[in-house]
Amino acid sequence: MAARRTVKKLTAVEVLALLQELPDVDSGDSDEDSFVEESEFVPSDSSDEDIPVSMDTQPEQPVQSSLRTRKQTKRLIIVEEEDKVGKPSSVQGNSSKFKKGNHNVQDKDCRKRRCAGEKSSSSQKRKRTDQKFQKREEKVQKRKDTSKNSKTELCETAKDGTVWVRRKIEDFNSLQPTQPTQTSLSKGGPTEIARRKVTSRLQSFLCLFTISMFMTIRDCTEHKARKTNPDWSTSVYELMAFVAVLLFRGAAGRTGAMRDSWSKYFGIPEIMSTMSRDRYKELMRYLRFDIKDTRLERLQADKFAAISDIWGCFVQNCVQSYDPGNHITVDEQLFPTKVRCPFLQYIASKPDKFGIKFWIAADLNTKYMCNAIPYLGKDPNRDIGERLADNVVTRLMEPFLDRGRTVTMDNFFTSLSLANRLLQHNTTLLGTVNKIRREVPEQAKNTKEREEFSTQLFTSGSALLTIYAAKKKKNVCLLSTLHTKVEVEADLRQKPNVVTDYNYLKCGVDVLDQKLRAYTVRTGTRRWPVAVFYNILDIAASNAHVLYKACTGSKESRRKFQHKLAIELRNRHMQEVAQEKERKEALREMRRVSEGKTTTCQVQQSCKRNRSTEKCAICHKYTCRKCRKGSPFVCKNC
């Protein structure tokens, strides 16, 4: 049996001694080439450690005798020795087999092995670099995937492509969207022009409904009346008394029909003393606000031509007389009427289903009507692709932009495009959003999985979208560019401050409409310009009350103000009526004095001793008809 080979451990000193005793190779190559590389390596941490050497299992013999001849094969493994500095110097031990024969064959074999080793080392380096690059690419891809997953979880895209980022209430407190700069923003009140004019109730009303407007109505009314009655005429003061009659009835609470205001049992004394019922009916019959002969030409460009001049002047005066505060409310008003009109509207949600619709912008604090636009149907002047709501809000807010104000509106007007447009003019927006809009994320429409009284927040640029579950399976969506901080109430309903602020700011136009309905001058009519005229008088009385209180500091109620305003409006007309009565009484007195007496004319300027029974009111001389002036009481000499 073959003897087992044993491994004997040698020290580093013994291994070096063995290497020194080895003979040189005849080929002249280095010692490293004369050894055959072996795959077994035994590392050593210090030079004193033992190195294993494979030897036969025979009794121990001297080491030198085992390496005397070149024919014997030796297998050595040389381990690295560390320098004193600490840098390792690697020396690998090789085992080589020397055979008899030509040395060139051995040289070729060594060179082949060396080239193969170099190729293997270069390929290994390439593999290592490729592996490093692959690991780096995998890490980058993982990071991209995680960021995409996190973004897809936080972001949501609407149908029109609007990207909404979901936020938490804690995260939103740190956000700071663009805020409107408070440039020359006042608390609101009458302008300097209005403050100089307003000294009484009548002046506050005439600041809005001016004398020039009364003169226009007078001219148009006379033009209509003289087509059938050439001698018919009226005056500005009589028209003011006509308006006073309407205000009296409005302050009385609209009790019964208009004709009952002159009745014996239900009549209003102020109305009965101001104007007779027949004269009121004449004025109402001939009342016009434009010249009908040129109306057809103007109707081609303006459906509101029958009263557009009066309406335009009134709205312009309202804008110039008052500077609104920080918050303005935009909403619609339906003036109830069933007249024959090309733009009559039907709104089922209103108390009065039929009427003429107006877009109104009102001040929140004082309920002052700042601006108004009638709805006339499709507007040919509106740009193609522009929403009706965006166009209406932009036109209403045009005089009040770039002042840092806030506009509150309902879901008919609110949109993200309108919010961005107003934000460019330093004006913020707050309003509810209809969930069917394409710009609203799908999460707002999901009501089944929402908990009651929960709140979700989304942001898109400077706009904040708040989704509040007010009830089960019912979400309320609000869009705001006003809020920079979101807080939730600590009660059962847990309302966010966006919802509470909207509930407080939305009531401007609604409260104004309630005030107008309480003491309206509206009566039955079949002509839509007269219905618009009634709405103008209601708004003018309400705005005049606001101006009068702001300029004089008065605290009287609107009903009392309207009653006293009607008294001041009719005063000048009552003076004219009193003077007319005095003239008639003087004429009757003269006829009574000269009754039964006939004598020649004492003036005799245009007659030849004519007979006369009447005297001059100034000189008291008998005067015939030829010697009188235009008045029957005065002679030509006086």
Secondary structure, 3 states (H helix, E strand, C coil): CCCCEEEEEECHHHHHHHHHHCCCCCCCCCHHHHCEECCCCCCCCCCCCCEEEEEECCCCCCCHHHHCCCCCCECCCCCCEECCCCCEECCCCEEECCCCCCHHHHHHHHHHHHHHHHHHHHHHHHHHHHHHHHHHHHHHHHHHHHHHHHHHHHEEECCCCCEEEEECHHHHCCCCCCCCCCCCCCCCEECHHHHHHCCCHHHHHHCCCCHHHHHHHHHHHHHHHCCCCCCCCCCHHHHHHHHHHHHHHHHHCCCCCHHHHHCCCCCCHHHHHHCCHHHHHHHHHHCCCCCHHHHHHHHCCCCCCCCHHHHHHHHHHHHHHEECCCEEEEEEEEEECCCCCCCCEECCCCCCCEEEEEEEEEECCCCCEEEEEECCCCCCCCCCCCCHHHHHHHHHHHHHCCCCCEEEECCCCCCHHHHHHHHHCCCEEEEECCCCCCCCCHHHCCCCCCCCCCEEEEEECCEEEEEEEEECCEEEEEEECCCCCCCECCCCCCCEHHHHHHHHHCCHHHHHHHHHHHCCCCCCCCCHHHHHHHHHHHHHHHHHHHHHHHHHCCCCCHHHHHHHHHHHHHHHHHHHHHHHHHHHHHHHHHHHHCCCCCEECCCCCCCCCCEECCECCCCCCECCCCCECCCCCCECCC
